[in-house]
């Protein structure tokens, strides 16, 4: 892994080499709700900020590969101008973990799986990382709207959008052009 890797428990003052992309991976359970919405929100925000050296992906610790996003995730994302129709679920693997410079998980259980796959030094709960805090706090989990009404998906989307804005603020010193 390149020397510019941001360690979640350390300083984010180091800048990455201009020739290397900074890779962010969002992780949830099935990769059909939370992490695809987070990926879409983050991609849009990176584009709005004009950052060209950032790659965004998502995966799930229990994903069925190629599964489409949930209907609620598609509808709510579309209402916010994001098209998830081309997304297909991806199972979290050691290769995905190795790819990422920063791994943001939706719950402590997802974080534990990332640690098991060797990515603990580059991983954090999304909610705590966004707030500049660390530690396995179960209350910091992003609610899983799977199977719920669109209002639950909307609440999760709004929370993800707020947290990802904060993540981008934290990443700016590392990845801003």
Secondary structure, DSSP 8 states (H G I E B T S, - for coil): --TT---TTS-------TTS-EEEEEEESSSSSHHHHHHHHHHHHHHHHT--SEEEEEEETT--TT-B--HHHHHHHHHTT---TT-B--B--HHHHHH-SEEEESSHHHHHHHHHTT-GGGEEEHHHHHTT--S--GGG-----TTS-HHHHHHHHHHHHHHHHHHHHHHHHHH--
